[in-house]
Amino acid sequence: MTDLDKLERLLKAATPGPWNAQCDGDGGGRGGGWWSLRFGSEDQAVAWKVCTGQDAALIVALRNAAPELIAEIRSLKETVKAAHRAGFQHDMGPCICAVCK
């Protein structure tokens, strides 16, 4: 199970978003390019890495989506807990959710 508290601590300690990615070179022919992960209005670089554009796009997209994803997961967990407190019973066999365990 994902440790949301740990992810939130890491997120708060990291460089604030939103981030974006920029190709800064061809990576010396190693199958990717030099990508910089950037943030802020002054477009400051966070890191440089030889990788594909798809890898850089994934890193940026997940970093930028992380706060909303964490909040959504927390909200859904609360909804499940509330349903169980209200007596919700499902008919899909034994429940394996964290609330029922």
C-alpha positions as CSV (number, residue, x, y, z in Angstrom):
1,M,0.0,0.0,0.0
2,T,1.3,3.5,-0.8
3,D,2.5,5.6,2.1
4,L,0.7,8.8,1.4
5,D,2.2,10.6,4.5
6,K,5.7,9.8,3.2
7,L,4.8,11.0,-0.3
8,E,3.4,14.2,1.1
9,R,6.6,14.8,3.2
10,L,8.8,14.2,0.1
11,L,6.5,16.5,-2.0
12,K,6.7,19.3,0.6
13,A,10.5,19.0,0.8
14,A,11.0,19.0,-2.9
15,T,11.3,22.0,-5.2
16,P,7.8,23.5,-5.6
17,G,5.9,23.0,-8.9
18,P,4.8,23.4,-11.5
19,W,7.7,21.8,-13.3
20,N,8.3,21.5,-17.0
21,A,10.9,19.7,-19.1
22,Q,13.2,21.1,-21.8
23,C,15.5,19.3,-24.1
24,D,19.0,20.8,-23.8
25,G,21.0,18.6,-26.1
26,D,21.2,15.2,-27.9
27,G,22.7,13.2,-25.0
28,G,25.8,12.3,-26.9
29,G,24.0,9.7,-29.0
30,R,23.1,7.5,-26.0
31,G,19.4,7.0,-27.0
32,G,18.0,10.1,-25.4
33,G,18.7,13.7,-24.8
34,W,19.9,16.0,-22.1
35,W,16.7,17.0,-20.4
36,S,16.4,19.6,-17.7
37,L,13.5,19.5,-15.3
38,R,12.6,23.1,-14.7
39,F,10.3,25.1,-12.3
40,G,9.1,28.5,-11.5
41,S,8.6,31.7,-13.4
42,E,12.3,32.2,-13.8
43,D,12.6,28.7,-15.4
44,Q,15.3,27.5,-13.1
45,A,16.6,24.0,-13.6
46,V,16.0,21.3,-10.9
47,A,18.0,18.5,-12.6
48,W,19.6,17.4,-15.8
49,K,19.4,13.8,-17.0
50,V,20.1,11.9,-20.2
51,C,16.7,10.3,-20.9
52,T,14.0,10.2,-23.5
53,G,11.5,12.9,-23.9
54,Q,8.8,10.5,-22.7
55,D,10.7,9.8,-19.4
56,A,11.1,13.6,-18.8
57,A,7.4,14.1,-19.6
58,L,6.4,11.4,-17.1
59,I,8.5,12.8,-14.3
60,V,7.1,16.3,-14.8
61,A,3.5,15.1,-15.2
62,L,3.7,13.0,-12.0
63,R,5.4,15.7,-10.0
64,N,2.7,18.3,-11.1
65,A,-0.2,15.9,-10.5
66,A,1.1,14.5,-7.1
67,P,-0.7,17.0,-4.8
68,E,-4.1,16.4,-6.5
69,L,-3.6,12.6,-6.6
70,I,-2.7,12.4,-2.9
71,A,-5.8,14.5,-2.0
72,E,-8.0,12.3,-4.2
73,I,-6.7,9.1,-2.7
74,R,-7.3,10.5,0.8
75,S,-10.8,11.6,-0.1
76,L,-11.7,8.2,-1.6
77,K,-10.3,6.4,1.5
78,E,-12.6,8.6,3.7
79,T,-15.5,7.8,1.5
80,V,-14.9,4.0,1.9
81,K,-14.6,4.5,5.7
82,A,-17.8,6.5,5.8
83,A,-19.6,3.8,3.8
84,H,-18.4,1.1,6.2
85,R,-19.4,3.1,9.3
86,A,-22.9,3.5,7.7
87,G,-23.2,-0.2,7.4
88,F,-22.4,-0.7,3.7
89,Q,-22.3,-4.3,2.7
90,H,-21.1,-5.4,-0.7
91,D,-21.8,-8.8,-2.3
92,M,-18.5,-9.4,-4.0
93,G,-17.2,-12.0,-1.5
94,P,-14.8,-11.3,1.3
95,C,-13.8,-7.7,1.5
96,I,-10.1,-7.0,1.2
97,C,-10.1,-3.2,1.7
98,A,-7.9,-1.7,4.4
99,V,-11.0,-0.8,6.4
100,C,-12.2,-4.4,6.7
101,K,-8.9,-6.0,7.3
